[in-house]
Structures are given as structure tokens and as C-alpha cells.
Amino acid sequence: MSNYPEFEDISTVACIGAGTIGGGWAAYFLSRGLAVRVWDPAPDAEVKLRRLIDAAWPALTTLGLAKNASKDNFTVHTDLDEAVAGVGFVQESAPEDLTLKQELLARVAAAVASNVVVGSSTSGYGMTEMAQAAADPSRLVVGHPFNPPYLIPLVEVVGGEQTDPQATSWASGWYEYIGKSVITMDREVPGFIANRLQEALWREALHMVDNGEATVEQIDTAITDGPGLRWPLQGPMLTFHLAGGEGGMAHMLDHFGPSLKSPWTRLDAPELTTKLRQDVIDGCDIEANGRSFTDLIAQRDAAIIAVRQVVDGIRTPTGARQE
């Protein structure tokens, strides 16, 4: 594909930013048998990164490590040029600040080899706006993961107006090659696809708390013990298709379509008042019930692994993982 690297020839990648997302990417790349160079200017970046990788490694081990994978095969750098020298791919995961991302992506694009693609972990910005400062934006693409990126397989890929379409295709192929589930979007959409969907649910949940219609715990239970049990294998569209019986989605739309006009949901976000903010915080504390952040992360990861193993077994009858 043009002059972009062959996937199997890539042995080293760079992660720009070592926070929750960038560190999660680093852990995932390490689990795929890659060497990782991490750039982060924070003085405690290496200590925090080591802690994150150590916490993620048991889950990655359970899911299956690539040959020669090592959680120690990384280096941390404060010199950007040094961090990206000779790498085959770059994943940028800087804080969600447009000016910062514009400046950083411009620097990265200028520092890497001319055939290296740079993916951005942005959760809402489009590459067209993020690439404004780059002298050569042709290899800049969005590679939007979900937290934690070492565990959630989805990556949404989309280029900007000046992105080489072959760079976008290459990025999608690269993410698939390392075991990700990829959606290659046809065009830039603010917030991408999955974020748009989960934000709509989040807004409605905030309205229900704000109006005293449901508690934080009731909302979470409504999803985890309700529709959330169906969504790992069949998303909301196929779920409603089945709800239509033998008539499928056609019957569903004809029968329940009029209820779309019912005042069930409020698409606009509620005002984040001091009271609403505190109610949500208090509700989460109540639901956590004394469990530490570390405990909650461990329980979440164990649940995701269990669901993924079951779903992967259904999608792949032999039970073999396709990575």
C-alpha cells in the first residue's frame, strides 16, 4: 500500500503521552510483542506508566500475549525527536486540548519518517481541525480507542480533509493487524460514533438524577442487568430487530415508531448545577460502597475479560482468538 511500512516489519512504536489512554496503549502494544517508546514531559511519567502497565498485564496475559511480549520492553523519553526516531507507527494520546494537539501533531509529523502514520486518540476533535498546524498532514489520522485501550477492542478510524486516503486505510489495517476491532468511518463526525451514542445515554441519565426520577445506582443497574446484557453480542439495532419478532425491524418500526414522539427522552444536556454535580458524585460513592479505585478497576477488567471470552467463543466456533 503505497510506501507505508509492511505491518510485519514494524517492531517499534511510539506513544505520545503516558496518561490513562496513552499508558493503556503502551501496555497493549507491549502485549503484541512490540517495543514501545513513550514520550511524556512529566517528571513522574515513568513511575506512573510502570504502575499502569503492571496493573494491565494480568488482564492482557489472560487474553493472550503475543510471542516475545514483555512488559519491560519500553523506554520513556522527554525528547520528542528521540522518542519517534526509527519507529513504524505513532499513537498520540495528549490531553484533549485543541491547541496542544495541533502543536504536538505538527511536531510529531515533522519528526517521524516520511512514510510513518500518526494516529490520534482524540475523543472528540476531527483530524481536519487538529492538523491545521502540520506542514504535512497527509499521514495524520484519528485512531479513537475506548478506555481502557488495552482491554476494549474498538478503534474508530477516520482521516481529515488533507489525510491521504491510503494512510487511513493503512491505519485501519494496522489496528486490525494488532488485534483491534476497527470501524473505518466514511466521514468526520463530531464525537465519532460510539461516543455520540454513550453521551446520549449519559445526558438522559443526568436528567433522571436531576429530576429525582432515578438514583445513580438504579441507572447503572438498569443497564448492567438490562439491555447491557444483550449489547456485547448484538448492538441496539439488532436488538430491536429481534424485538420485532418474525417481522423484524419493519414490524418494530411500524409498531413502536409512534412512541419516538413520546416525551421519554431529553436530548439536550441538563444544566450541571452544583446540586446535580454533588448528587452524581455522592451516588457514585454510595455505589462504590467502600471499594477502592484499584478494586473497581480489577472488577471491571475481570468482567470485560469474561464477556469477551464468551463473545469471542460464539463468534469463533473453535474458540480460537483471531489476533
N, C-alpha and C positions, 0 to 999 in steps of 0.2 A: 504494500500500500504506500505509494509514493516513496519517499526516502525515510519514512519513520521507522524506528527500530523494530526488529522482529521480537515478538514477545519473549520467546525462549532465550534471547540473547541478553535480556535485562537481568542483571544480578544486584544492582544497587539503585535505590530510590531515595528521594529526599522528602522530608516532611517539614513544611514551613509553619512553625507554631507547634508548641508542645502542650497545649491545654487539653481539656477533656476530649475534644474531637481530634485534634492533631495527634495527641498521645494514643488515642484509640486506633487511629490509622496506623501509627508506628507499630503498635502491638500486632495488628492484623498483617501488615507487610512482613514482619518478622516471622509470623506463623506460616507464611507462604514460602519461607526459605530465602527471603531477600535480606540483603544488608541495608540498613537504614541510616541515613544521615539526617539529623534533626537540627534545624536552626531555631533558636529562641534566645532573645537577649536577656531574659530574666535570670538573675544570679542563682536562683534555686531550681531552674528548669530541669537539670539532670536528676536531682533528688526526686522531684515530683513525677517525672517521667518514669523513673525506675519503679516508683511505688505503683503507678498506674499499670505498667507492664506486668509487674509481679501479680497484681490483682486480677488482670485479664487472662494470664497464662493458663490457669486451671480450666477455664471455660474453653479456651482455644485448644487445649490438649484433648478435652473431651470430644470436641467436634472433629478433631483430626489435624495433626500437624503435617506440613509438607516435609519431604526429605531434607535433612540438614537444617531444619528450622532451629533457631537458637534465640532465646530471649535476651542474650547478651550481645548480639551482633548489631549494635548500634553505637553511634557516636553523636555527641552534642556539640554544636558549634555556635559561635557568636558572629562569625564572619560568613556572610551570605554566599559570597563567591566560592569560598572553600566548601561550604555545605553542598552546593549543587554541582561542583566540578565533576564531570565524568558520569553523572547519574543518567539513567534511562527514562526516568519519569519523575515529576514533582507533584506533590499534593499540598496545596496551600490551605491552611486552616487558621488564619489570623482572626482576631475578633471582628465582629460584624460592624465595622465602621467603614463607610464607603470610601472616604478619602484615604484611610490607611490601606485598604485593599487596592485601590488604584495605584498608589505609590509602590506598594510592595510587589504587585504583579508586574508592574513596569520594570522594576529592578530584577525580578526573577527571570522574566522573558529575555532581558538583555544579558543575563549572566549564564544561562544554560546554553548548551549546544543548539545549533540552528534546527535540528530535527527532533528536539525533545518537547513533548506535550506537557502542558501545565494544567492540572485540574484544580478547581477551587471548591472548597467545602461550604461556600456561602449558603445560608439558609433562606435567603430572600432576594438578594440582588441578582440582576441579569448580567451576563458577561458583557453585553454591549456597553453598559454604563461602567462596569468595573475596568474595562480595557481601555478607557479613554486616554490614559497617560502612556500607554505602551507604544514604543516605536514600531514593534512588530507584534500585533495582537492575533496573528493568524493561528498560533498554537495554544491559545488560551481558551479553555472550555470549563463549563460548570460540571463538577462531579459531586453532586449533593448527596451526602450519606445521611444515615439516621443514627442517633445516639442509643447505645454505644456502637461505633462503626466496626469494632472488632467482632460484634455479635449479630447485628441486624444486617441482613444481606443486601437490602435495597440501595441502589445508587441511581439517581436521576441525572442524566447527561443531556446537556444542551449547549450549543455554541452561541456566540454572539454574531452580530451582523458582519463583523470582519474576521470571524473564525473560518479557517479553511475547513470545508465540509469533510475532507479526508481526515483532518485532525479530530473532528468529532467522532467519526466512525472508528478511528483508531482507538480513541479513549474508551468508547463503548466496548470494543473488542478486548482491550487491556483489562478493564474491570471484570469482564466475564471470564477472561483467562485466569485471573487470580481468585475466582470463585464467587464473585458477586452476582446478584440478580439485577439486571440493568433495564431501565426504561430510557430509551433514546427519544427525547421529546421532539416533536415536529417544529415547535417554535417556542420562543421565550414567553413564559407566563409568570407574572409576579408571584413568588412563593412556591412556584413549581406545582406539582400535583398533590403529593401526599400531605405537604404542609397546609395546602389550601383546605383539604378535607379535615385534617385534625384540628385546624384552627376554627373551623365552623362548629365542630363539636365542642371545643373549648369555650367559645363565646356563649353557646347555649347553656353550658354548664355554669358559667359565671352568672348568667341571668337568673338561673334557677336558685343559686345560692343567694343572690342579691334580693330576690323576691320572697325568700323564705319557703320556696317550694320543695327544696331538697337539700340535704346536708352533703358535704364533701364525700363522706363515706358512702352514702346512699348512691351518689352519682357513680363513684368508682365501682361499687358492687353491681350496679345496673349494667355496666359494660362488661366487667370480668366474668360475671355469672349469666350474662345475657348474650347480646349479639357478638361480643368479643370472642365467644367460644366458636362461632361459625366463621369468623373472618380469617383465621390463619390459613384456611384452605380455599375458601370461597369468599370473595370480597362482597361489598354491599350490592353490586349489580346482580351477580349470580345468585346471591341470597334471595333477593326479591324475585328473580326469575323462578326460583323454586317455590317461593311463597304463592306464586300464581297457579300452582297445581299443574295439571297437564296442559293447561292453556298458556303456561309460562308467563313471560314478561308482558305479552299482549293482554292477557287477562288481568294481570296485576295493574297495569296502567289504566285499563278500562274501568276496573272495579274500584281502585283506590285513588286514581288520578284526581278526582274532585277534592279529596282531602288535602291535596297540596295547597289548596287555597285556605284551609283551616288555619286559625291563628295558633298553631302549635309551636312554631319556632320563631326566633327573632334573629335575623341575620346581622343586624348592627350590633357592635360590641357595647356592653354596658359601660357607664362611667365608672372608672376604677377609683371609687371613693375610699377614704381612709377606713371606713367601716367594712366595705367589701373586701379590701385588701387583708384586713386583720381576720375577718371571718374565714377566708380561704386558708390563711396561714394557720390559724387555730385548728381548723378542720383537718389539715394535713398532720398536725402534731397529734391530734386525737387518733387519727387513723394509724399513724406510725406506732402508737401505743408503746413507746419506750424503745423501739428498735432503732439502733444507730444507723447512720448513713451507710456504713460498711455492711451492716446486716441487711439493709434493704437492697443494696446493690447485689449482694450474694444471692438473695432470694429471687430477685428479678432475673439474674443471669441463669440460675438453675431452671427457672420456669421457661425462659426462652429456649434454652437448650432442649428441654423435654419436648416442647411444642415442635421445634424444628426437626428433631429426630423422628417424631411421629409423622409429621407432614412430609418430610423427605422420603420416609419409607413408603408412603402412599404414592407420591409422585414417581418414585423409582422403585418398582416392584421388587427388585432384588435386594433393596435396602442399601445399595452401594451409593456413596456420595459422589455426585458429579462435580468434582472440583479439580 
